[in-house]
Amino acid sequence: MDFETIYKTHWQKVFRLCMGYVNDTDRAKDLAQETFIKVWQQLPKFRNESSIGTWVFRIASNTC
């Protein structure tokens, strides 16, 4: 799966997750952006041991 597809598929859910943590729109957008920077950097290391969505949300949880 390419990064653009991952981003388009999961952006809204990651943003909502971050909003749940910080309850501030601008901060949540920043955290979601940081999440996807980490996803981009770590994508070559993704081993398909879980779904891509689970992996992205784990990164988001650790970022937020």
Gaussian input, Z-matrix of N, CA and C with variables (Angstrom, degrees):
# hf/3-21g

backbone

0 1
 N
 C     1     B1
 C     2     B2     1     A1
 N     3     B3     2     A2     1     D1
 C     4     B4     3     A3     2     D2
 C     5     B5     4     A4     3     D3
 N     6     B6     5     A5     4     D4
 C     7     B7     6     A6     5     D5
 C     8     B8     7     A7     6     D6
 N     9     B9     8     A8     7     D7
 C    10    B10     9     A9     8     D8
 C    11    B11    10    A10     9     D9
 N    12    B12    11    A11    10    D10
 C    13    B13    12    A12    11    D11
 C    14    B14    13    A13    12    D12
 N    15    B15    14    A14    13    D13
 C    16    B16    15    A15    14    D14
 C    17    B17    16    A16    15    D15
 N    18    B18    17    A17    16    D16
 C    19    B19    18    A18    17    D17
 C    20    B20    19    A19    18    D18
 N    21    B21    20    A20    19    D19
 C    22    B22    21    A21    20    D20
 C    23    B23    22    A22    21    D21
 N    24    B24    23    A23    22    D22
 C    25    B25    24    A24    23    D23
 C    26    B26    25    A25    24    D24
 N    27    B27    26    A26    25    D25
 C    28    B28    27    A27    26    D26
 C    29    B29    28    A28    27    D27
 N    30    B30    29    A29    28    D28
 C    31    B31    30    A30    29    D29
 C    32    B32    31    A31    30    D30
 N    33    B33    32    A32    31    D31
 C    34    B34    33    A33    32    D32
 C    35    B35    34    A34    33    D33
 N    36    B36    35    A35    34    D34
 C    37    B37    36    A36    35    D35
 C    38    B38    37    A37    36    D36
 N    39    B39    38    A38    37    D37
 C    40    B40    39    A39    38    D38
 C    41    B41    40    A40    39    D39
 N    42    B42    41    A41    40    D40
 C    43    B43    42    A42    41    D41
 C    44    B44    43    A43    42    D42
 N    45    B45    44    A44    43    D43
 C    46    B46    45    A45    44    D44
 C    47    B47    46    A46    45    D45
 N    48    B48    47    A47    46    D46
 C    49    B49    48    A48    47    D47
 C    50    B50    49    A49    48    D48
 N    51    B51    50    A50    49    D49
 C    52    B52    51    A51    50    D50
 C    53    B53    52    A52    51    D51
 N    54    B54    53    A53    52    D52
 C    55    B55    54    A54    53    D53
 C    56    B56    55    A55    54    D54
 N    57    B57    56    A56    55    D55
 C    58    B58    57    A57    56    D56
 C    59    B59    58    A58    57    D57
 N    60    B60    59    A59    58    D58
 C    61    B61    60    A60    59    D59
 C    62    B62    61    A61    60    D60
 N    63    B63    62    A62    61    D61
 C    64    B64    63    A63    62    D62
 C    65    B65    64    A64    63    D63
 N    66    B66    65    A65    64    D64
 C    67    B67    66    A66    65    D65
 C    68    B68    67    A67    66    D66
 N    69    B69    68    A68    67    D67
 C    70    B70    69    A69    68    D68
 C    71    B71    70    A70    69    D69
 N    72    B72    71    A71    70    D70
 C    73    B73    72    A72    71    D71
 C    74    B74    73    A73    72    D72
 N    75    B75    74    A74    73    D73
 C    76    B76    75    A75    74    D74
 C    77    B77    76    A76    75    D75
 N    78    B78    77    A77    76    D76
 C    79    B79    78    A78    77    D77
 C    80    B80    79    A79    78    D78
 N    81    B81    80    A80    79    D79
 C    82    B82    81    A81    80    D80
 C    83    B83    82    A82    81    D81
 N    84    B84    83    A83    82    D82
 C    85    B85    84    A84    83    D83
 C    86    B86    85    A85    84    D84
 N    87    B87    86    A86    85    D85
 C    88    B88    87    A87    86    D86
 C    89    B89    88    A88    87    D87
 N    90    B90    89    A89    88    D88
 C    91    B91    90    A90    89    D89
 C    92    B92    91    A91    90    D90
 N    93    B93    92    A92    91    D91
 C    94    B94    93    A93    92    D92
 C    95    B95    94    A94    93    D93
 N    96    B96    95    A95    94    D94
 C    97    B97    96    A96    95    D95
 C    98    B98    97    A97    96    D96
 N    99    B99    98    A98    97    D97
 C   100   B100    99    A99    98    D98
 C   101   B101   100   A100    99    D99
 N   102   B102   101   A101   100   D100
 C   103   B103   102   A102   101   D101
 C   104   B104   103   A103   102   D102
 N   105   B105   104   A104   103   D103
 C   106   B106   105   A105   104   D104
 C   107   B107   106   A106   105   D105
 N   108   B108   107   A107   106   D106
 C   109   B109   108   A108   107   D107
 C   110   B110   109   A109   108   D108
 N   111   B111   110   A110   109   D109
 C   112   B112   111   A111   110   D110
 C   113   B113   112   A112   111   D111
 N   114   B114   113   A113   112   D112
 C   115   B115   114   A114   113   D113
 C   116   B116   115   A115   114   D114
 N   117   B117   116   A116   115   D115
 C   118   B118   117   A117   116   D116
 C   119   B119   118   A118   117   D117
 N   120   B120   119   A119   118   D118
 C   121   B121   120   A120   119   D119
 C   122   B122   121   A121   120   D120
 N   123   B123   122   A122   121   D121
 C   124   B124   123   A123   122   D122
 C   125   B125   124   A124   123   D123
 N   126   B126   125   A125   124   D124
 C   127   B127   126   A126   125   D125
 C   128   B128   127   A127   126   D126
 N   129   B129   128   A128   127   D127
 C   130   B130   129   A129   128   D128
 C   131   B131   130   A130   129   D129
 N   132   B132   131   A131   130   D130
 C   133   B133   132   A132   131   D131
 C   134   B134   133   A133   132   D132
 N   135   B135   134   A134   133   D133
 C   136   B136   135   A135   134   D134
 C   137   B137   136   A136   135   D135
 N   138   B138   137   A137   136   D136
 C   139   B139   138   A138   137   D137
 C   140   B140   139   A139   138   D138
 N   141   B141   140   A140   139   D139
 C   142   B142   141   A141   140   D140
 C   143   B143   142   A142   141   D141
 N   144   B144   143   A143   142   D142
 C   145   B145   144   A144   143   D143
 C   146   B146   145   A145   144   D144
 N   147   B147   146   A146   145   D145
 C   148   B148   147   A147   146   D146
 C   149   B149   148   A148   147   D147
 N   150   B150   149   A149   148   D148
 C   151   B151   150   A150   149   D149
 C   152   B152   151   A151   150   D150
 N   153   B153   152   A152   151   D151
 C   154   B154   153   A153   152   D152
 C   155   B155   154   A154   153   D153
 N   156   B156   155   A155   154   D154
 C   157   B157   156   A156   155   D155
 C   158   B158   157   A157   156   D156
 N   159   B159   158   A158   157   D157
 C   160   B160   159   A159   158   D158
 C   161   B161   160   A160   159   D159
 N   162   B162   161   A161   160   D160
 C   163   B163   162   A162   161   D161
 C   164   B164   163   A163   162   D162
 N   165   B165   164   A164   163   D163
 C   166   B166   165   A165   164   D164
 C   167   B167   166   A166   165   D165
 N   168   B168   167   A167   166   D166
 C   169   B169   168   A168   167   D167
 C   170   B170   169   A169   168   D168
 N   171   B171   170   A170   169   D169
 C   172   B172   171   A171   170   D170
 C   173   B173   172   A172   171   D171
 N   174   B174   173   A173   172   D172
 C   175   B175   174   A174   173   D173
 C   176   B176   175   A175   174   D174
 N   177   B177   176   A176   175   D175
 C   178   B178   177   A177   176   D176
 C   179   B179   178   A178   177   D177
 N   180   B180   179   A179   178   D178
 C   181   B181   180   A180   179   D179
 C   182   B182   181   A181   180   D180
 N   183   B183   182   A182   181   D181
 C   184   B184   183   A183   182   D182
 C   185   B185   184   A184   183   D183
 N   186   B186   185   A185   184   D184
 C   187   B187   186   A186   185   D185
 C   188   B188   187   A187   186   D186
 N   189   B189   188   A188   187   D187
 C   190   B190   189   A189   188   D188
 C   191   B191   190   A190   189   D189

   B1=1.4572
   B2=1.5274
   B3=1.3151
   B4=1.4570
   B5=1.5345
   B6=1.3169
   B7=1.4623
   B8=1.5262
   B9=1.3196
   B10=1.4671
   B11=1.5265
   B12=1.2982
   B13=1.4553
   B14=1.5216
   B15=1.3235
   B16=1.4683
   B17=1.5206
   B18=1.3195
   B19=1.4666
   B20=1.5271
   B21=1.3224
   B22=1.4683
   B23=1.5219
   B24=1.3106
   B25=1.4580
   B26=1.5224
   B27=1.3343
   B28=1.4623
   B29=1.5263
   B30=1.3400
   B31=1.4640
   B32=1.5281
   B33=1.3148
   B34=1.4686
   B35=1.5308
   B36=1.2982
   B37=1.4658
   B38=1.5257
   B39=1.3290
   B40=1.4672
   B41=1.5274
   B42=1.3181
   B43=1.4628
   B44=1.5294
   B45=1.3241
   B46=1.4756
   B47=1.5245
   B48=1.3183
   B49=1.4615
   B50=1.5323
   B51=1.3103
   B52=1.4699
   B53=1.5245
   B54=1.3235
   B55=1.4756
   B56=1.5248
   B57=1.3140
   B58=1.4545
   B59=1.5167
   B60=1.3205
   B61=1.4631
   B62=1.5225
   B63=1.3358
   B64=1.4677
   B65=1.5232
   B66=1.3323
   B67=1.4713
   B68=1.5282
   B69=1.3305
   B70=1.4627
   B71=1.5211
   B72=1.3268
   B73=1.4620
   B74=1.5212
   B75=1.3222
   B76=1.4598
   B77=1.5279
   B78=1.3132
   B79=1.4722
   B80=1.5338
   B81=1.3280
   B82=1.4646
   B83=1.5275
   B84=1.3297
   B85=1.4707
   B86=1.5266
   B87=1.3381
   B88=1.4703
   B89=1.5219
   B90=1.3296
   B91=1.4666
   B92=1.5249
   B93=1.3239
   B94=1.4638
   B95=1.5304
   B96=1.3253
   B97=1.4583
   B98=1.5313
   B99=1.3211
   B100=1.4691
   B101=1.5266
   B102=1.3297
   B103=1.4612
   B104=1.5228
   B105=1.3305
   B106=1.4606
   B107=1.5302
   B108=1.3147
   B109=1.4699
   B110=1.5291
   B111=1.3372
   B112=1.4691
   B113=1.5243
   B114=1.3313
   B115=1.4678
   B116=1.5260
   B117=1.3233
   B118=1.4688
   B119=1.5297
   B120=1.3307
   B121=1.4583
   B122=1.5262
   B123=1.3153
   B124=1.4602
   B125=1.5315
   B126=1.3191
   B127=1.4670
   B128=1.5315
   B129=1.3266
   B130=1.4769
   B131=1.5311
   B132=1.3168
   B133=1.4644
   B134=1.5329
   B135=1.3330
   B136=1.4693
   B137=1.5197
   B138=1.3433
   B139=1.4708
   B140=1.5261
   B141=1.3018
   B142=1.4627
   B143=1.5246
   B144=1.3263
   B145=1.4647
   B146=1.5255
   B147=1.3146
   B148=1.4623
   B149=1.5229
   B150=1.3172
   B151=1.4651
   B152=1.5213
   B153=1.3043
   B154=1.4635
   B155=1.5298
   B156=1.3383
   B157=1.4619
   B158=1.5166
   B159=1.3144
   B160=1.4668
   B161=1.5140
   B162=1.3098
   B163=1.4567
   B164=1.5296
   B165=1.3342
   B166=1.4745
   B167=1.5235
   B168=1.3274
   B169=1.4641
   B170=1.5261
   B171=1.3143
   B172=1.4677
   B173=1.5227
   B174=1.3194
   B175=1.4637
   B176=1.5232
   B177=1.3203
   B178=1.4671
   B179=1.5272
   B180=1.3079
   B181=1.4829
   B182=1.5159
   B183=1.3129
   B184=1.4609
   B185=1.5225
   B186=1.3166
   B187=1.4653
   B188=1.5299
   B189=1.3211
   B190=1.4685
   B191=1.5182
   A1=108.49
   A2=116.78
   A3=118.96
   A4=110.82
   A5=114.95
   A6=121.07
   A7=112.03
   A8=116.85
   A9=120.12
   A10=111.09
   A11=117.77
   A12=121.80
   A13=111.28
   A14=116.48
   A15=120.96
   A16=109.84
   A17=116.26
   A18=121.74
   A19=110.72
   A20=116.45
   A21=120.67
   A22=111.74
   A23=116.94
   A24=121.33
   A25=112.68
   A26=117.49
   A27=120.43
   A28=115.72
   A29=118.26
   A30=120.36
   A31=112.52
   A32=117.65
   A33=121.61
   A34=111.24
   A35=117.55
   A36=120.96
   A37=111.25
   A38=116.71
   A39=120.32
   A40=109.31
   A41=116.86
   A42=120.91
   A43=110.77
   A44=117.29
   A45=120.28
   A46=111.46
   A47=116.99
   A48=120.72
   A49=109.95
   A50=116.28
   A51=120.41
   A52=111.21
   A53=117.32
   A54=120.51
   A55=110.42
   A56=116.79
   A57=120.51
   A58=112.46
   A59=116.55
   A60=120.86
   A61=112.32
   A62=117.53
   A63=119.72
   A64=114.80
   A65=118.26
   A66=122.83
   A67=112.15
   A68=116.63
   A69=123.32
   A70=106.85
   A71=116.79
   A72=121.37
   A73=112.47
   A74=117.54
   A75=120.16
   A76=111.53
   A77=116.43
   A78=120.38
   A79=110.32
   A80=116.93
   A81=120.64
   A82=110.85
   A83=117.63
   A84=120.39
   A85=110.56
   A86=115.86
   A87=119.68
   A88=111.31
   A89=116.68
   A90=120.60
   A91=111.49
   A92=116.43
   A93=120.09
   A94=109.70
   A95=116.48
   A96=120.13
   A97=110.70
   A98=117.12
   A99=120.96
   A100=110.53
   A101=116.00
   A102=120.56
   A103=110.55
   A104=116.79
   A105=119.38
   A106=112.73
   A107=117.68
   A108=119.68
   A109=108.74
   A110=116.12
   A111=120.09
   A112=111.08
   A113=116.75
   A114=120.50
   A115=109.09
   A116=117.18
   A117=121.71
   A118=110.76
   A119=115.83
   A120=120.40
   A121=112.62
   A122=117.44
   A123=121.76
   A124=113.74
   A125=117.79
   A126=120.93
   A127=113.40
   A128=119.62
   A129=118.09
   A130=113.13
   A131=117.36
   A132=121.15
   A133=112.96
   A134=117.21
   A135=120.68
   A136=109.43
   A137=116.26
   A138=121.43
   A139=114.60
   A140=118.71
   A141=122.31
   A142=112.84
   A143=117.27
   A144=120.23
   A145=111.36
   A146=116.21
   A147=122.79
   A148=106.63
   A149=116.48
   A150=118.20
   A151=108.81
   A152=115.73
   A153=120.05
   A154=110.19
   A155=116.65
   A156=120.68
   A157=112.34
   A158=116.54
   A159=121.22
   A160=110.21
   A161=116.49
   A162=121.86
   A163=111.12
   A164=116.59
   A165=121.16
   A166=110.16
   A167=117.75
   A168=120.32
   A169=112.06
   A170=117.71
   A171=120.19
   A172=109.92
   A173=116.49
   A174=120.20
   A175=109.93
   A176=117.25
   A177=121.34
   A178=110.93
   A179=117.21
   A180=120.95
   A181=110.50
   A182=117.05
   A183=120.35
   A184=112.42
   A185=117.29
   A186=121.69
   A187=111.01
   A188=115.54
   A189=119.83
   A190=110.07
   D1=136.60
   D2=-178.72
   D3=-88.22
   D4=162.55
   D5=-174.01
   D6=-61.08
   D7=-42.38
   D8=-177.70
   D9=-59.27
   D10=-42.13
   D11=178.15
   D12=-65.01
   D13=-43.37
   D14=177.50
   D15=-59.49
   D16=-46.34
   D17=-178.94
   D18=-60.24
   D19=-51.95
   D20=-177.76
   D21=-63.13
   D22=-35.65
   D23=-177.99
   D24=-73.60
   D25=-36.13
   D26=-168.95
   D27=-113.11
   D28=-7.20
   D29=-176.20
   D30=-53.64
   D31=-52.08
   D32=-174.41
   D33=-61.07
   D34=-43.34
   D35=-179.15
   D36=-68.10
   D37=-39.38
   D38=178.07
   D39=-65.18
   D40=-43.72
   D41=178.09
   D42=-58.86
   D43=-45.53
   D44=179.28
   D45=-63.76
   D46=-38.34
   D47=176.72
   D48=-60.58
   D49=-47.06
   D50=179.45
   D51=-64.38
   D52=-38.39
   D53=176.57
   D54=-60.18
   D55=-37.11
   D56=178.08
   D57=-63.38
   D58=-31.02
   D59=179.01
   D60=-80.38
   D61=-43.81
   D62=-170.01
   D63=-110.43
   D64=-20.13
   D65=178.98
   D66=52.80
   D67=39.22
   D68=178.00
   D69=-144.76
   D70=117.97
   D71=-172.70
   D72=-57.77
   D73=-49.44
   D74=-177.20
   D75=-64.15
   D76=-43.53
   D77=179.38
   D78=-65.20
   D79=-39.79
   D80=178.92
   D81=-64.17
   D82=-39.51
   D83=176.87
   D84=-63.15
   D85=-42.21
   D86=178.06
   D87=-61.91
   D88=-43.81
   D89=-179.98
   D90=-66.13
   D91=-38.96
   D92=177.37
   D93=-64.26
   D94=-40.84
   D95=177.48
   D96=-62.90
   D97=-44.12
   D98=177.18
   D99=-59.97
   D100=-39.73
   D101=177.78
   D102=-58.01
   D103=-48.50
   D104=-176.33
   D105=-73.48
   D106=-23.56
   D107=171.17
   D108=-64.83
   D109=-43.89
   D110=178.43
   D111=-65.25
   D112=-39.74
   D113=177.71
   D114=-60.35
   D115=-46.52
   D116=179.13
   D117=-57.77
   D118=-46.09
   D119=-177.51
   D120=-67.93
   D121=-34.58
   D122=-174.22
   D123=-97.49
   D124=-6.00
   D125=-176.31
   D126=-53.48
   D127=-40.16
   D128=178.28
   D129=-63.19
   D130=-20.68
   D131=-178.82
   D132=-91.46
   D133=-6.05
   D134=179.48
   D135=-63.32
   D136=126.36
   D137=-172.08
   D138=-104.36
   D139=6.09
   D140=179.99
   D141=60.59
   D142=27.70
   D143=176.70
   D144=-82.67
   D145=-15.09
   D146=174.18
   D147=-139.75
   D148=177.14
   D149=176.54
   D150=-71.23
   D151=155.14
   D152=-179.99
   D153=-61.79
   D154=-34.74
   D155=178.92
   D156=-63.56
   D157=-43.61
   D158=177.81
   D159=-60.80
   D160=-43.03
   D161=-179.61
   D162=-63.69
   D163=-45.03
   D164=179.18
   D165=-62.35
   D166=-44.00
   D167=-178.63
   D168=-68.15
   D169=-30.90
   D170=175.03
   D171=-65.50
   D172=-42.85
   D173=176.62
   D174=-62.96
   D175=-43.01
   D176=179.04
   D177=-61.70
   D178=-44.93
   D179=179.45
   D180=-60.49
   D181=-40.77
   D182=179.51
   D183=-72.91
   D184=-24.95
   D185=179.82
   D186=-82.11
   D187=-42.46
   D188=-177.15
   D189=-74.55

